Amino acid sequence: MDKREAEIKFNPIYFEQYKMYVELTDRISSRRMNANSFFLSANTLLLGTLSVLMKENFLSSSILGLLPILAALLLCIAWWFIVRSYRQLNSGKFKVINQMERNLPIAPFDLEWNELGSGRNMKKYLPITYIENIVPICFGILYLVLALLLLTC
């Protein structure tokens, strides 16, 4: 499409809808970061508390003593699923944005994504969701190590 066709095709109302949708997508990303901050803080606090409780022998190797560690593991599982859900939601939103950009004179999100290798080349761009998925797994592994330590002591 040449510039003249784009100008004819350009619709200010459509552009407002596009801007609003991009803003809503950004809000989802902000909520995603807030969720990650909450889970990171909660897990840091839990891990520190469990470590102190183990050091002071306040936790036993019984099932009852393992309940706090089990609860922490469940928190990690919930975190992992929430990150996955946000990734799926953002993928859908960016597909819609890319479709909307077909009716605009320029498609900045599509151009950026292509410039970054569409997330396939980690040297160009490492999608944050890869990292976001690893963090709850790392905490889960730490909780399992604590549980093993508790069972062997």
N, C-alpha and C positions, 0 to 999 in steps of 0.2 A: 504494500500500500504506500503510495507516495504521500508527501506532506499535505497536498491539497485534499486528497481523499480522507486523510486523517482528520483534518480540520472540519470537513463536512460531517464526518462520522462522529466527531467529538460532541458529547452531550454533557452540559454542566451538571444536570441532575444526576446523571450516571456517575460523573466524577465525584460528586458529593457522597453518593452511596459507596463508591470505592474507598474514599477517604475514611468514612465511618467504619467500614468493614476492616480496613487496615488498623484503625485505632482499636477496634474490638479484639483483633488478633494480638495486638501489642498488650492489651490488658490481660489476655490469657497468659502471655509470656510472663508478665509481672506476677500474676497469681502463682504461676509455676515456680518462679524464683522464691516467692514467699513460702510456698509449701516446702521447697528444698531447705530453706533457712530454718523453718520450724523443725523438720526432721533431723537436720544436722545438729541443731542445738539440743534437741531432746536426746538424741543418741549420744552426743558428747557427754551430757549430764548423766545419763544412765550408765554409760561405760565407766566414767569416773566414780560414780557412786558404787557400782558393783565391784569395782577394783578395791575400793576402800573397805567395803563390807567383807570381801574375801580376805583381805590382808588382816583385818581385825577378827577373823573367824566368826562373823555374824551369819554367814550363810553355811548351811550344812549340805552334805552331799546327798541328802534325801530328795525325793521328788518335790517336797515343799520348798526346799532350799533352791531348787532349780527353777521354780516358777517365775521369779523376776527375770531370769535369763531367757526363759521361754517367751515371756511377754515382750522382751526386747527384740527377740528374733521375729516375733509376729509384727512388731512395729517396722522392722526392716522389710519384711515381705510386703506390708501395706505400702511403704514408701516406694518400693520397686514397681508395684502395680500402678501407683499414682503417676510416677514418672512415665511409665509406658502409656498410660491413658492420655497424659498431656502431649506426648510425642505423636500419638495417633490423631488427637484433636488438631494439633498444629499442622500436621501433614495435610489433613483435609482442608483446613483454612487456607493454606498456601496454594493448594490446587485451585480453590475457588478464586483466590487473588490472581493467579496466573490466567485463569479463564477470563476474569474481568479485565485484565490488562490487554487482552486481545482487541478490546474496543477503545483503547486509549492510544494517544500518539506515541507513547513510549511505555515500555514494560520494565520498570526498574528492578522489581523482585526477580523476574525471569532472567534478566541480563546478569544480575548479581549471582544468581544460582548457577548459571552457565559458566560465569567467570571463575567460580569456586569449584568447578568440576562436578557439579551436582551432588556433592558429598561423597563421591566415589574415590577421590584422590586425597588421602590423609595429609599429603605434603601441602596441598592447596588449602584444605579446610577439614578440620576434625569436628564433626557435628557434636555439639555439647551433650546431646542425649546419650552418646556412647559413654561419656564420662559420668553423666548423671546415673546411668544404670550400674556402673561399677561401684559407686560410693556405698549404696545400701548393702551390696554384696560384701564389700570389705568389712563393714560394721558387723554383718551377720557372721562372717568368719571369725572376727574377734570375739563375738559372743559364744560361738562354738568352742573356741580355744578356752575361754573362761569356764565354760561348762565342763570341758575335759579336765582342766586343772582342778576344778572343784571335786570332780568325781575321783581323781587320783590322789587327792590329799587326805 
